[in-house]
Amino acid sequence: MHHINPVINKKNGKQRRGRGFSPEELGKAGLPLVEAKRLEIPVDKRRKTVHDWNVEVVKAYVQKEKVKVKPKEKPQPKKKAKK
């Protein structure tokens, strides 16, 4: 699994890698928190900001992962042996 990190602004104006995407960024990308956890996308619940470049990163990552991920097939129930 590839690691995906957001880019955030520091107080001095420079940028650095963030701890996780804000819930608002995931919402703008159309990704529920449950789906983000399934795709192992880091979420930082303390962040409130929404950066457009992070929304685009999430959208691109989800598109790439949806091509890879196939839905799991449910296993067939085992038949009981007759005596």
C-alpha positions in Angstrom: 0.0 0.0 0.0 1.4 3.4 -0.9 1.6 6.0 1.8 -0.3 9.2 1.1 0.3 12.4 3.1 -1.2 15.9 2.8 0.8 19.1 2.4 0.0 21.7 5.0 1.3 25.3 5.6 3.5 26.0 8.6 3.3 29.3 10.6 6.2 30.8 8.7 4.6 30.2 5.3 6.6 27.2 4.3 4.9 23.8 3.6 5.5 20.5 5.1 3.9 17.0 5.2 0.9 16.7 7.5 -0.2 14.0 9.8 -3.4 13.3 7.9 -6.1 14.7 5.8 -8.9 16.8 7.5 -12.4 15.3 7.5 -13.5 18.3 5.5 -11.0 17.5 2.7 -12.2 14.0 2.6 -15.8 15.2 2.4 -15.0 17.6 -0.5 -13.4 14.7 -2.3 -16.6 12.6 -1.8 -15.0 10.1 0.4 -16.7 9.0 3.7 -14.5 8.5 6.8 -15.2 4.7 6.8 -14.0 4.4 3.2 -10.9 6.4 4.0 -10.1 4.0 6.9 -10.6 1.0 4.5 -8.2 2.5 2.0 -5.7 3.3 4.8 -5.8 7.1 4.2 -4.6 8.9 7.3 -7.1 11.3 8.9 -6.3 14.1 11.3 -9.5 15.0 13.1 -7.8 18.0 14.7 -7.4 19.8 11.4 -10.2 22.1 10.2 -8.6 23.6 7.0 -9.5 22.5 3.5 -6.7 22.8 0.9 -7.7 22.3 -2.7 -4.4 20.6 -3.6 -5.1 18.0 -0.8 -8.6 17.4 -2.2 -7.1 16.7 -5.6 -4.5 14.3 -4.1 -7.3 12.3 -2.4 -9.4 12.2 -5.5 -6.5 10.9 -7.6 -5.6 8.3 -5.0 -9.1 7.0 -4.7 -9.4 6.7 -8.5 -6.2 4.8 -8.7 -7.1 2.5 -5.8 -10.7 1.8 -7.1 -9.1 0.3 -10.2 -7.0 -2.0 -8.1 -9.4 -3.0 -5.4 -12.0 -5.7 -6.4 -14.9 -6.4 -4.1 -14.4 -9.5 -2.0 -16.6 -12.5 -2.9 -18.6 -14.0 0.0 -17.5 -17.5 0.8 -20.0 -20.2 0.1 -21.5 -21.8 3.2 -20.0 -25.2 4.1 -22.4 -28.1 3.6 -22.9 -30.2 6.7 -22.0 -33.9 6.4 -24.9 -36.3 6.6 -24.7 -39.2 9.0 
